[in-house]
Amino acid sequence: VEQKPGTRVGPALHQQHGRKVSLIGWSMGGLFARHLARLAPEAVRQVITLGSPFTGPAKASNAWRLYETLSGDRAGDPAIAKRFRDPLAVPTTSVFSRRDGIVAWQCCINEPGPQIENIAVTSTHCGMGHHPAVLYAVADRLAQPEGRWTPFAPPDAVRWMYPATA
C-alpha cells in the first residue's frame, strides 16, 4: 500500500467512526496488519497477530514456496522483511505456538518493549482461528479500555492453557 501525497491513509472504520481500530491478522494477514499499523499508527489501537512470521529468515516457514508461487515475489527480500520486523508504534501482541507446523515459532516473536507482548499457546497453525486459548487471549486484548493497555495475564482457571513464553 503506497501513500500518495495529500491523501489520508487509515482503516476505513477509523475514518468513518473517528475511533481507533484493532487489527487482527492470522499468518500472512498479520503481516498486512503490521504494515497497515506502520502506515497509519494514528488510526490503530493495537495489532494482534496469530502465527505471523514477521521476523527471522523467510524460508523458516514451510509455506515459502507457496508464497513465491502466489505472490511472484522472492521469499526473503530484505526490503520487504524490514517492513514487518521493526517494532510498531502501537500496542502489539503476537500469539504463537511451538506446535505451529507451518511457521517457525521463533519468527513470530516480538522484541521486548513497552506495550509489546508474546503469548504462547499449544495450537496448530491452521487451528489458531478456533483454538480456545487463542480466542480467550484475543478477547482479553480487545476488552481492554482504549489507551490503558496492560500485559496479558490469564486468570488461574485458564493459566494451564498458556505455556511459558521464554
N, C-alpha and C positions, 0 to 999 in steps of 0.2 A: 504494500500500500504506500503510495507516494503522496506527499502533501504538496499541493500547488500553492504558490504564494497567494496570500489573501483569502484562502479558504479555511474554514473551521473544520478540524478533524476531531471526531469523537463519536462514541457509540450513539446511534440514533435515539435510544431510550433516554440517554442523558440530555440530549438536545431537546427532546420532546417534553420531558418532565422536570428538567432542571435539577436532577439529583444524580449523584454518582452511582455507577453501576458496578456490580461484582461480576467478574469474568471467570468462568469455569471452563477449563479445556481438558479433554482426555486425549492422551497420546499426542499426536501432532496438533490437535486442537489447542493443547496447552502452549505450544509454540506460537500459534496465532494469537492467543490471549496475551501472552507476554509481549509480543510485538505491538499489539494494539495499545497495551498499557504504556509502552515506551513512547508511542506516538502521541497519546493524549492522556497523560497522567492526571490532569485536572478533571477528567471525566470518569476516572476509575477509582472505586472504593477499595477494591482488593482483587488479587488474582489467586485462583486456586487451580493447581494443575494436578492431574491424575495420571501417573505413569508417563510423564512427558520428559523426553530426553533432551534437556536444554543445555547440558554441559558434557564434557568428555568427548571422546572420539565418535564420530558419526557412525562408523562401522562397528561400534559396540552393540548395535541393535541388530536383531535378527530380521529386520524389515528394510534394511538399507537398499537392497537390490530392487525391491518393490517401489521404494521412494524414487530411485533413479529412473525406473521404467515409467512411472506415472507422472513425475514432475518434469522430466527432461533435464534436471539439474544433477550435478555430481554430488554425492554424499561427501561431506567433509570440507566443503568450500569454506575457508577461514572467514571470509567476509560475512557469509550467511550465519555461521556458527556464532560469531561475536554478537550479532543482533539478539540472540536468545540467551546467551550465557551471562552477560553483565547483570548485576543486581538492578532491581526495579525501584522506582521512587514511591511505590505504594506497598501496603502490606501484602506479603506473598507467602502462600502455603503450598508446599509440594507434598502430595500424598504418593508414596512409592511402596513397592513390595520387593523383597528379596526373592520372591517366588514368581515374579512377573512373567518370565518365559519369552517375552518379545523384546523388551527394552532392558538394557543393563541398568540395574537399580542405581549404581554409582553415578550414572548420567542424569539422575533425577534429583540430585541433592543440591539445595541452595547453600551458598556460603553463609556462615553465621553473620548476623547483623540485626539491627533493631527492626522489629516488625517483620522478621523473616523466620520461617519455621519449616521443618520437615516432619512428616508424620508417617511412621512405618505401619503397614498393615500386612496381612497374610493372604492377599488376593492374587489371582492371576491377572494378567494384563486385560484380557477380554472380560473378566468378571468385575472390574472396578466400577462399572456403571450400576451394579446392583448389589455389591457386597455390603453387608450391614455396617461394618466398621468404617468403610469409606463414606457411606451415606450419613452416618452419625457425625463423622468429622466435618463433612461439608455443611450439614445442617447447623452444627455448632458454630462454624465460622460465619455463616450467613446470619445467624441470630444475634451476633454482636452488634451493639449500637454503633452507628457510624461515628468514626472519629475516636473510638475508645477500644482499639484493638488490644487484645491480650493473647498470650500464647495458649495453645490448645492444652487442656488439662482434663482428660476424661474422668468422670466420676468413678469411684471404686467399683461400682456394679459392672462397668464395661471395660475397665482398665485392662483386663486379660486379653482383649481384642487387639491391643496395640503393643507389639514387641518393642523393645528398646531401640531407639533410633541409632545410637552410636555403635 
